[in-house]
Amino acid sequence: MSHSEPRRRTGVRPTVRPIGAAEHLAFVRAHGSVSFLQTPAWGRVKTEWRSESLGWYDGRRLVGAGLVLHRPVPRMARYTLAYLPEGPAVDWTGDIDAWLDPLAAYLKAHGAFAIRLGPPVRTARWSAAQVKDGIADPGCLRLTDVPPAETHPVGAGVVRRLRDAGWLPQSPQDGFGVGHPQFKYEIPLAGRTEDDLLKGMSQQWRRNIRKSAKEGVRVTVAGSSAGTSGEGTAGAGTVGPGPSGADLKAFHDLYVHTAERDRFRPRPLRYFATMFAAMNAEDPERIRLYLARHRGDLVAAAILVRVGAHAWYAYGASSTGKREVRGSNACQWAMIRDALEAGCDTYDLRGITPTLDADDPHVGLIQFKVGTGGDAVRYVGEWDLPLRPLVYRAFDLYMRSRAR
């Protein structure tokens, strides 16, 4: 975490107990880089899971918080997998047993057969130049074949301690799986200007941003008073109640088109309606829908989520036609500029696969993102702690059978 860290008194083990949404949200607001997947609203988005907020207390002081999503075991509904995506929000720099032992005791007592969590802690970083060089080198097939620009001892310590305590790594080798990705692409914003960010981008990205402006692409924020500024991109504007039903439907139609073209399974419209309703109710600055139009045609759309000083590109869509007007680049530049204006220190492009193999179909994803000039980052990844080993093995077999 990059802002106010959760802290406890040295030598004192905090206790874990349920907290209300208001207390949880107050904690999130006090800690600038909590993942949006660890906000109370996210529990209302994931309607297929049962959710609860847990707090770590040092005496009467709340020093940590986490959103737990409970998934029942098929035909064994009294047991659940307790999942804390990109969480919990605790101090990972010290004795992590002091945080995780009371969590395990509480969750086991309340029916969990296993815990899955993803510490929001980095282990390594690669610059855009290193990634580009790796792609150009036929001897480099994976990001991990390239020596990182920076390693993070705290992350290495968390990995070591989890493994020693019996936690099992879950992050797949190709980077994408049923959980959240271990490798991400991020653009640092702190202390930088728009000119700095443009200079850090590839020539192709800068050309595409200029081309979208020249072609008259207009990016707006649905449900706000944001107009256009600069190179045809949305300004921050005044946030309204969120996108209209028509705007959300237009985004979803384009998203389904994108899914058919790129061969992934799209989420239903009701999922996005729930997401906007829940997250806007929690904080009117939390989520925005960006729409890029060219002469009245929707050519690209994207969803931006922000918690404190961290902004995420959460979902995107683009048309197959009119690709030459570069609507996707215009959308991204609008969101990056708005994140910078809002005082964010990180613009998060979310997951990448660690492949650098030019023949791998996934390499296009990292090539698109590396053009922004940011960094490839590896996190600790997701880990499981079996609390009831027999039930955990049955669940693991069930999940493997579904994946076949």
N, C-alpha and C positions, 0 to 999 in steps of 0.2 A: 504494500500500500504506500502511496506517495504523499499522503497528507497526515492528518492527525491519527496516530496509531492507537489501537486499543492497548491499554496498559494495565497491568495488575501489580500488586506489591510483590516484591521478590520473596520467594519461599512460601507464598500463600496460594493454595490451589482454589480456583474459583468454583462455585457451584453452578449447576445448570438447571434452569426451570423455564417453563413457557412464559412468553411475554405477549402483550397485546400488540396489535398492528401499529397503534399510535406511538408506543414506546420504541418499537422496532424502527419505525420511520424516523423518529427523532435521532436514533443512533446513526442511521444511514446518513442523515443530513449533516451529522457532525464529523463524518469520516469520508473525505472527498473522493475516494476511488473504489468504493464498494460496487461490485458488479450489479447490473440491473437484474441479473438472475437471482440476486440475494435481497431483493426488495419485497415487501409484503404484497405489492401488486402482482408480482410474478406468480405468486401462489394462486391468485384469482384467474390468471391467464391459463394456467395448466389445470383445466377443469377435470381431466381424467385422473389426476392425482389428488390425494388428500394432503393439505399443507398445514404446517404450524410454524410459528416463530419461536425460537429458543434464545434465551439470554444467558450469558456467563456473568455471574456476580462476584465481585470482590467485596464481601460484606454487603452493604446496601447499594454499592456503585456498580452500574452496568458497564462491563469492560469488554464485552464481545457479543456478537449476535449472529444468527444464522437462520436462513429459511430452509426448512426441511420439507421435501416432497416425498410422500409415502406412496409406494406402489405395492399393491397386494400381490401375493403369490397365487397363480392360477390353482384353483381347487384347495387352497390353504389360506383363505382370506384373513385369518387372524394374525398372519405374519406379513410384514412389509419390508421392502427394500427402502431404507431411509437415505434419500439422495440430497446432497447439498451442492448444487452446481456452482462452480467457481466460488466456493466458500468453504468454511464460514469466515466471517470477518473477525479475526482474532490476531493477536501478535504472533506471527510465525518466526520471529527472530530469536526467540528464547527456547524455553523448555516446552516443546509442543505437547508432551504427555500431559502436562498440567491442564491443557485445553481439551485434548481428545479423550482422555480417560473418563472424565465425568460425562462427556457427551455419549460415549459408548455405554456407560452404566445406565444413563437415563433412557436411551433408545432401546436397549435390550429389555429393560423393565417394562417398556411400553410396546412390546411386540415386534420390534425390528429383528430380522434374521441376519441383516448385514447393513453396513454403512458404506455409502459411496460418496466421496467428496473430491473436489478439485481445488487444492490450495491456490490462491491467486498470487503465486510467487514465481518469478522468473528463474531460469537456470542458465540461459545463454542468449546472446544477441549477435546477429549478423547484419552488416550494413547493406544498403542496396547495391553498392559497387561489388561487394563480395558475392552477393547472390548472382549478379549478372556474370561475373567472372566464372562462377561455378557452373552456370548453365552453358557457357561457351567452352568449358573444359570437358572433353569427352571422357576424361578419367573420373570426373565427379558425377555420381549418380544420385546422391542424396545430400541434403543440406548439412548433415552431420559429417560428411567427408571434408567439409571446409572448416578450418580452425576458426572459431568464433572471434569476433572483435572484442567481446566481453563475456566473462563468465561471472556468475553470481554465487558467492559462497553460501549465502542464506538458503538459496534454492537447493544447492547440493546437500546442505545439511538436512533440509526437510526430507529430501528423497532418502537419504541414509537412515534417518530416524524412523520414517514410515516403514521402510523395509525391515529394519531391526525389530520393530514392534509387531510384525506379522501382517502388515497391510500388503495387498496384492495389486501391482500396476495393471491398469486397464486400457491405457492409450494404445490404439492399434498402430502397427508399423507404418501404414500408409498415411496416417494422420487423421483420417476421418473414420468415425464409427458411430455407435448408437449414442454416445455421450457428446461432450463438447471438446473441440480440438485442442491438442497440446501445442501445436505450432500456430502462431498468429502473425499478422502483419500490422504494424502500428506506425503512425506518423507522430513524432514528438512535436508539440506545438509551443511549449513553454519558452518564452523569451524570443520567439520568432515573429516575423512580419509576413504579410502576404507575399511580398517580393522574395523573402527568404525561401518560402515554401515553393514558389514557382521556380526559383533557381535550383532547388533541390530535385525537381522533377526531371524526367527524361525529356529530350527534345520532342519526342513523339507526343508525350502528354501535353506539353505546352502548345504544340501545333494543334492538337485536337481541341484544346480549350479555346484557342483563338478561332479555329474553324467553326465551332459551334456558335460562337458569338457572331461571326461574319454571316453564317447561314440564318441567323435570326432565331435561334433556339431560345425559348423563354422558360426559365425555371421558376416555379412558384411553390410556396408552402401552403398546402391545402388547409383551409380553415383559419388562415391568418391574413393580416393586412400586408404581408411582405410583398413588396414590388420587385422590380428588377433593378440591378445596379451593376456597375462595372461591365464585365464582359458577358452580359446577358444572364446573370445568375441572381438567385434570390438573396435578398437581404434578410436580416433577422425579423423585422416587422413586429407586429403585435400578435401574440398568440391568441387564437380563439378557442372554441370548444373542440377543435379537432376536425378531421375531414368529414365532409358530407357523405351520405350514403352513396351518392353518384360518384364522388371522387374515389372512394374506397373500392367501389365496384370497377371503376376504370383501371385502378392499380391492379386489382385482382385478375381482371381479364388479361392484362399484359403479363402478369406473373405466370398465369397458367400457360399462356403462349410460350413464355421463356422456358417453362418446365418441359413442355412437349419438345421444344427444339433441343434443349440441353440434357434431356432424359433424366430428370429427377422427379420425385413425387411431390406435387404441390400441396400445400395446406389449404383447407377450405376457407371460403370467405368469412364464415362465422368466427374462425380463429382470429383473424385480423380485427374483426369488429370487437371481439372480446378484449384483445390486446389494447386497442386504442381506448376503449371505455375504461378498463381497469387502470391503465397507466396514466391517462389524463385525469382520472378522479384522484389519484394519489398526488400528482404534481403536474400542473399545466405546462411545465417546461420539459416534461419527461420524454415525450415522443412526438415526432413530426413526420408527415408524409410529403415528400418532394416530388413534383410532377414536371417533367420536361416536355414541352410541346413545340412542334415546328409547323407553322401555318395551320394550327388547329388540331394537328394529329399528335397523339401521345406517343412519344418515341422512347421515353425512359421514365422510370420512377424508382424511388428508393425510400426506405424508412430509416430515420436517424433516432437513436435513443441516447439520452444523456442523464448521467447521475453525477452531480457535482462537477468535477473537473475532467471527467472521462466521457467521451462521446463514441458511440458505436454505429457503424454502418451495419444494420441488422438484416435487411432484406433488399433485394434489388430486382428489377425487371427491365427488359429492353425489347424493342421491336426488331424483327428481322429486316423489314423494309426501312429505308431511310437511315441505314447505319452510317452513311457517309456524313451525316450532320452531327455525329458524335454526341448524342444526347446523354449517354452514360457518363462521359467525361464532364459534361456540363453539370449533371446532377452531383457528382462527387465533389467538384470544385465548389459548388454552392454549399454543400454540407461542411466541407473543410473550412471554408471562410466563416460560416456561422458558428462552428465550434470554436474557432479562434476568437471571434468577437465575443462569445459567451465566456471567455476566460478559461477554456479547457486546456489542459496540458498534454492530452493524448487524443488522437483520432484513431480509432481502432477499426481496421478493415476486417477483423475476425479471422476465420480459419484459412489456413493454407495446408496443402500436403507438403511434406519435406522433400519431394522428388525434385531433382534437377536434371533428370534424364530428358533430353530433347524429344525422344520418341514416346514419352509417357503422355497420355491425353490430359493428365492433371497439370502438366507444367504450364499450360496457358493461364491458369489461375494465378500462379505466382508471378508470371511475366506481366500480367495486367497490373497487379498490385505493386510490383517492384518499381514500375514507372512513376509512382507517386513520390519516390525518393525516401521512403521510410525505412524501417528496420524489420527483419524477420526475427521473431522472438520465440524461444522455446520455454514453456512453463513446466511446472512439476508434473502436470497431467492428472488424470483421475485414478483414484486408488480405492480398493474395496477392503473392508475389514469384516470377515465372516464372524458373526456373533453366535449363530446356530449352524455349525458346519454341515450337518446333514441337509437341512433346508436349503442352505446356500448352494450345495452341490446339485440338488434337484432343480433349483432355479437356473443355475448355469447350464445344465443339460437342456432345459426348456428353451433358453435363449439361443443356444447353439443350434437346436433343431429348427427354430424359426429362421435362422440366418441362412440355412441351406436351401 
